[in-house]
Amino acid sequence: MITFSIIIPTFNSEESLSVSLASIANQTFKDVEVLIMDGASTDDTVAVAKSFQESLPNLAVYSEKDTGIYDAMNKGIHCSNGAWLYFMGSDDRLHADDTLEKLNTILSETKAHVVYGNAEIEGDTGWANDGTLYDGPFDLPKLLNKNICHQAMLYRSRFIKDVVGLFDTRYRVVSDWDLNLRCWARSPFQYIDQTIAYFAAGGVSTEGIDEAFAKDRVDNILRYFNIGLFNALVNTPMFQCYHEVKRRQRAQAPLRYYFSKMLQK
């Protein structure tokens, strides 16, 4: 079995894709397949991708219309043959030539199903500045409030395919956050102190608002982790949706809400 399946969704990415693919072709570790999931680009994206077939022998290019990046990534999962899945933007790049070699050493020994490190931000985003290393180790309270960059994450393929399932395409901006919550609910992640990739600011996840995810966020967290509205994870001002939790407590369990409020005084 191939070690890494690197899945790259593209659409009219001719100007940036060559840098991403070069960062893979230059890796000292070669047991990798690259899956270009193109959304029927009208520029030379496909031609740019195919120009790397000599330097990346396990490169496959698929080009057809999709409904967005997560639909493309789901198609890549279906096509993948690697033990580990890695999702990369068409304007991102691996951090160093030995990134995959170092990761292989760690992944060959880990029992974790999800392993993550850091991503170095290139350009300013709404949540990190240029040059920032994002974002160190996470615990569950931190993950409930902010996501881990998928450019810094590797998922065991069978864990996604057989246990957790695919990206929910209803969430067009942060479906990777939803996937990470579902993954953590099944098995905590392993953090490694390694910068895995450069994350290029400016994509849909940089500034976009995912209204569908925001609408479902509290319900999903309660369901994924099998907890109630009065659980300490969500019943704290540190949780970004705390006011929504309190509103629901008042509406659904007013006696318990007012009793708990009295106890806090």
Number of C-alpha atoms within 10 A of each C-alpha: 8 14 21 26 27 22 26 25 26 28 22 17 21 20 13 17 23 19 16 18 25 16 17 26 20 15 17 14 18 17 17 24 22 25 24 27 27 25 22 16 16 11 13 14 24 24 11 17 23 15 12 16 15 10 13 20 14 16 19 17 15 18 17 10 14 17 11 16 23 22 21 25 25 19 18 24 23 10 15 21 17 21 18 25 24 20 23 24 21 25 22 24 23 26 19 18 16 16 19 23 16 15 19 17 10 13 20 9 8 12 12 15 21 24 21 25 26 27 28 24 21 18 14 15 16 11 9 17 15 14 14 15 18 20 17 15 16 18 11 14 14 13 15 22 12 14 17 21 21 21 24 26 24 24 23 20 22 15 18 20 12 9 12 16 14 19 23 16 18 15 20 22 22 24 21 22 21 20 17 23 21 20 21 18 17 15 13 17 23 16 18 16 10 16 21 25 25 24 29 21 20 15 14 13 17 16 13 13 14 16 14 14 19 14 10 12 15 19 13 16 20 15 13 16 14 10 13 16 21 16 11 11 19 24 17 16 12 13 17 14 17 17 14 14 21 19 13 14 19 14 11 12 13 14 12 13 18 13 10 12 10 9 7 7 5
